[in-house]
């Protein structure tokens, strides 16, 4: 199964913006350009809000929690490589 990313956050969240910048840098790499990214806001989904309101941003790799709060670029690259990206 090819890798996929889901970034869970909310508008006007500086940590979410920082996480998105790291994800964008990684996905700009030709090795990972085909990895789909889905963004979800906790403000649009009550279940996500209840589950993650204290820990955004949350980055999922293949629907499993990879990172909470701060995304490490090298760790994400490694996870995507291991996930078959």
N, C-alpha and C positions, 0 to 999 in steps of 0.2 A: 504494500500500500504506500503510495507517495505521501510525503509529509504534508501537513497542513498546520497553519497557525491561526489562533484565535486570540485577539487582544481584547480584554474586558476592562473597561474604565468608565469615565464619564467626562463630559465637557468641562473645560476650565480646571483641569487637574494637572498640575505641573509635572507630577511623577508620570502620569499617563502620556503626556507630551514627550517627556524624556524617553520613555519606553518606546514610543512610536518612532522616534528618531533612530534609535538603535535597530529596531526591526527594519526600518526603511534602508539603513546602511547595509544590513545583511542581505536583504532581498534585492538590493542593487547589484550584488555580486552575481555574475552569470551562472555560477554553480547553483544558486538558490532562486534564480529569477522565476522559475516555474512554480514555486511554492505559493499556494493561495493563502491570502490573509483575509480573515473575517474580523470585523470590529463590532463589538457589542457594548452598549451602554447599560450600566446598572439602572439608569433612570427609565429605561424602556422595558425592563423585564423585572417583575417583582421577585421572581425566584433568584435571579442573579443578584439583585439588590440584597435580599435576605442572606444569601450565601457569602457575598464578597464585599459588602459595603465598607468594612474596616480594613480591607487588604488590597485595594486597587492600586496600581494596575495588576492584573493577573494575565499571564501569558500561558496559553495552552499550546502544546505540541501534540498533534494527533489526539485532541480532546483530553489530554492529561495535563495537570498543572506542571508547568516547567519552572515558572518564576513568579514570585509575588514581590511587588514594590519596584525593584530595580533589575533591569535586564542587563546581563553581562554578555557583551557581543561575542566573545570567544566561546563561552559556554553554549550560547544559542547556535553558533556555527557547528559546534561539535554535536549537539543534539539533532540538528537537521541532517547532518551527514549520517549519523547513526540511524536516523529514521528513514533513510533512503532517498533523501532529496537529491 
